[in-house]
Amino acid sequence: MNSLPVLLEDKPSFCTILMKKVEDYFQDEEHRKQFEEWYRKKYGKDYEWR
């Protein structure tokens, strides 16, 4: 049986892949604007990027 680090190197987990996709998505300025507008409508305040 392979160790966990070896398995993670060979087959990235779903969470790792999802995190990368989200990071890539928010690199686009238009996507950031759309999210900020949605957040403002939903919560009534601006989103604070960290």
C-alpha positions, -999 to +999 in steps of 0.1 A: +000+000+000+013+035-009+018+062+018-006+092+018+020+117+005+027+094-025-010+090-032-016+128-030+013+133-055+000+108-079-037+116-077-045+151-065-075+152-042-108+167-053-104+195-027-070+205-041-083+206-077-114+226-066-093+251-047-071+257-078-101+261-100-116+287-076-083+306-074-080+306-112-116+318-115-110+348-092-079+359-111-103+372-138-113+408-129-148+404-143-154+373-121-143+392-091-167+421-099-196+396-104-188+380-070-185+414-053-219+425-067-235+392-056-220+396-021-231+432-018-267+423-027-268+392-004-251+407+027-256+445+022-218+452+026-187+451+005-166+419+005-131+424+020-104+406+000-076+393+021 
